[in-house]
Amino acid sequence: MYTEECINIFLKKQGQLFDEPVAENPEEAEAFLEDCMAVVVDSIKDVKVYLSGMGADVDGLSDEELEEESEVFPLPDGTYLIVEG
């Protein structure tokens, strides 16, 4: 479900969302993403729609501010991983 690149990005940058690591290796990272039902969306517009649907107040945020939200992980292919902490 999650690409190797997606898993590695989360593993490398998990500190932006969590104070302590939740995964030590790719297998643990993938299991964690599956357990918390993390999603990958196609665009920053989809990030806004998703977060808004989850009750977050994102109406006044710019695209750059959305990308800086702790639960949003921009991926190199232009998609976004969203992990609810």
Stockholm file with secondary structure:
# STOCKHOLM 1.0

chainA/1-85         MYTEECINIFLKKQGQLFDEPVAENPEEAEAFLEDCMAVVVDSIKDVKVYLSGMGADVDGLSDEELEEESEVFPLPDGTYLIVEG
#=GR chainA/1-85 SS CCCHHHHHHHHHHGGGTCSSCSCSSHHHHHHHHHHTTCEEESSHHHHHHHHHHTTCCCTTCCHHHHHTSTTEEECTTSCEEECCC
#=GC SS_cons        CCCHHHHHHHHHHGGGTCSSCSCSSHHHHHHHHHHTTCEEESSHHHHHHHHHHTTCCCTTCCHHHHHTSTTEEECTTSCEEECCC
//
